[in-house]
């Protein structure tokens, strides 16, 4: 992500992104002297930036738009048509489209199209961290248009030179048939966890406006039980030792009424977490 943004962002450049979104997106833009331009998105667009919103938010200082599919914190996807429409706005406006596809492979009942199926000039971020479950190995890849390959290589050489050889060799095992079979079993288990939470969380008075289709998160509206999601999350942690993430971590738009739940643990522990949260009220 840092390399992709460094290829495009200059002092004062704007990068359009959704609110809510993964917090590091706006932080990396700011680090490079750019300005994150957050566009409020809600359930009506499945918490995804639309082409119309992007076009309206574009200014003479805009360098790029950044989206994610599947998205963190919402788990929602962009269709091939929606990706093509976003890419067309960027092309017409003379900017770039960056798509975070790090959760590709972790979808449930649907496939996540890659932007490269519809737009050759997009920049794509991906990683071994999520589907391949190699988070601690810090290994990923970046796809860029031909004219950006050499600048990207120069940036990589100065930032980290190359990924550690043991991490690269370990990643080769991810493509073995027996490994892929295990990963598909894990994906099915994530789907079962998602289904459990979609049924269990409304019993707490929470509302799930959009069913997540990918990643491993549920983004829930908790306004029926609190108007301060940050304080609510802190209280759950302090009183019943359940950790969930307040909406403020992902932006400002209705942040006080939203939380993110990660289903990165087993159903037994998720069920215990729901029981504890019910007890906390």
Residue pairs with C-beta under 8 A, 6 or more apart in sequence:
1 24
1 25
1 28
1 98
1 100
1 125
2 28
2 31
2 159
3 142
3 152
3 155
3 156
3 159
4 98
4 123
4 125
4 142
4 144
4 152
5 15
5 28
5 29
5 32
5 34
5 64
5 66
5 98
6 32
6 155
7 123
7 144
7 148
7 151
7 152
7 155
8 15
8 63
8 64
8 95
8 96
8 98
8 123
9 15
9 29
9 32
9 33
9 34
9 63
9 64
10 32
10 33
10 34
10 63
11 33
11 34
12 33
12 34
12 35
12 61
13 32
13 33
13 34
13 35
13 61
13 62
13 63
13 64
14 34
14 35
14 36
14 37
14 59
14 61
14 62
14 63
15 25
15 29
15 34
15 35
15 36
15 37
15 62
15 63
15 64
15 65
15 66
15 98
16 37
16 39
16 49
16 54
16 57
16 58
16 62
16 64
16 65
16 66
17 25
17 26
17 36
17 37
17 38
17 39
17 49
17 65
17 66
17 67
18 38
18 39
18 41
18 47
18 48
18 49
18 67
18 71
18 251
19 38
19 39
19 40
19 41
19 250
19 251
19 252
19 253
20 41
20 47
20 73
20 74
20 219
20 247
20 250
20 251
20 253
20 255
20 258
21 38
21 66
21 68
21 71
21 72
21 250
21 251
22 68
22 71
22 72
22 73
22 100
22 250
23 249
23 250
23 251
25 36
25 66
25 100
26 36
26 38
29 35
29 36
30 36
34 63
35 61
37 57
37 59
37 62
38 251
38 252
38 253
39 49
39 53
39 54
39 57
40 253
41 47
41 48
41 49
41 50
41 53
41 253
42 209
42 253
42 254
43 209
43 210
45 53
46 74
46 76
46 77
46 210
47 71
47 74
47 76
47 210
47 219
48 67
48 69
48 71
48 74
48 76
48 77
48 78
48 82
49 65
49 67
49 86
50 82
50 85
50 86
51 82
51 85
51 86
51 88
51 89
54 65
54 86
54 89
54 90
55 89
55 93
58 89
58 93
58 95
62 93
62 95
63 95
63 96
64 90
64 95
64 96
64 97
64 98
65 86
65 89
65 90
65 95
65 96
65 97
65 98
66 97
66 98
66 99
66 100
67 78
67 83
67 86
67 97
67 98
67 99
67 100
68 99
68 100
68 101
68 102
68 103
69 76
69 77
69 78
69 83
69 99
69 100
69 101
69 112
69 113
69 115
69 214
70 76
70 77
70 103
70 104
70 106
70 107
70 112
70 212
70 213
70 214
70 215
71 77
71 103
71 214
71 215
72 103
72 215
72 217
72 250
73 217
73 219
73 245
73 247
73 249
73 250
73 260
74 210
74 212
74 217
74 219
75 194
75 212
75 213
75 214
75 215
75 216
75 217
75 218
75 219
76 210
76 212
76 213
76 214
77 107
77 110
77 112
77 213
77 214
78 86
78 113
79 113
80 113
80 117
80 118
83 99
83 113
83 115
83 117
83 118
83 119
83 122
84 118
84 119
86 97
87 97
87 115
87 118
87 119
87 121
87 122
90 96
90 97
91 119
91 121
96 121
96 122
96 123
97 115
97 119
97 121
97 122
97 123
98 122
98 123
98 124
98 125
99 114
99 115
99 122
99 123
99 124
99 125
100 125
101 112
101 114
101 115
101 124
101 125
101 126
102 125
102 126
102 127
102 129
102 130
102 140
103 112
103 130
103 131
103 214
103 215
103 216
104 112
104 114
104 126
104 131
105 130
105 131
105 132
105 183
105 187
106 130
106 131
106 187
106 190
106 214
106 215
106 216
107 213
107 214
108 187
108 190
108 191
108 194
108 212
108 213
108 214
109 191
109 213
110 213
110 214
112 213
112 214
114 124
115 122
115 124
116 122
116 124
116 143
120 145
121 145
122 143
122 145
123 142
123 143
123 144
123 145
123 148
124 142
124 143
125 140
125 142
126 140
126 141
126 142
126 143
127 139
127 140
127 141
128 134
128 137
128 139
128 140
128 171
128 174
129 135
129 137
129 138
129 139
129 140
130 215
131 183
131 187
132 171
132 174
132 183
133 183
133 186
134 167
134 170
134 171
134 174
137 167
137 170
137 171
138 163
138 167
139 163
139 167
139 168
139 171
142 152
144 152
156 162
173 179
174 180
174 183
190 216
190 263
192 267
193 216
193 263
193 265
193 266
193 267
193 270
194 212
194 216
194 218
194 263
196 263
196 267
196 270
196 271
197 218
197 261
197 263
197 270
197 274
198 208
198 211
198 218
200 270
200 271
200 274
201 208
201 218
201 220
201 261
201 274
202 208
203 274
203 278
204 222
204 225
204 274
204 277
204 278
205 222
205 224
205 225
206 220
206 221
206 222
206 224
206 225
206 259
207 220
207 221
207 222
207 223
207 224
208 218
208 219
208 220
208 221
209 219
209 221
210 219
212 218
212 219
216 262
216 263
216 264
217 260
217 261
217 262
217 263
218 260
218 261
218 263
219 258
219 259
219 260
220 258
220 259
220 260
220 261
221 254
221 257
221 258
222 229
222 232
222 257
222 258
222 259
223 257
225 232
225 281
226 232
226 257
227 256
227 257
228 256
229 246
229 247
229 248
229 255
229 256
229 257
229 258
229 259
230 246
230 248
230 256
232 246
232 259
233 243
233 244
233 245
233 246
233 259
235 280
236 242
236 243
236 244
236 276
236 277
236 280
237 243
239 280
240 276
240 277
240 279
240 280
241 276
242 273
242 276
242 277
242 280
244 259
244 260
244 261
244 262
245 259
245 260
245 261
245 262
246 255
246 258
246 259
247 254
247 255
247 256
247 257
247 258
247 259
247 260
248 255
248 256
249 260
250 258
250 260
263 270
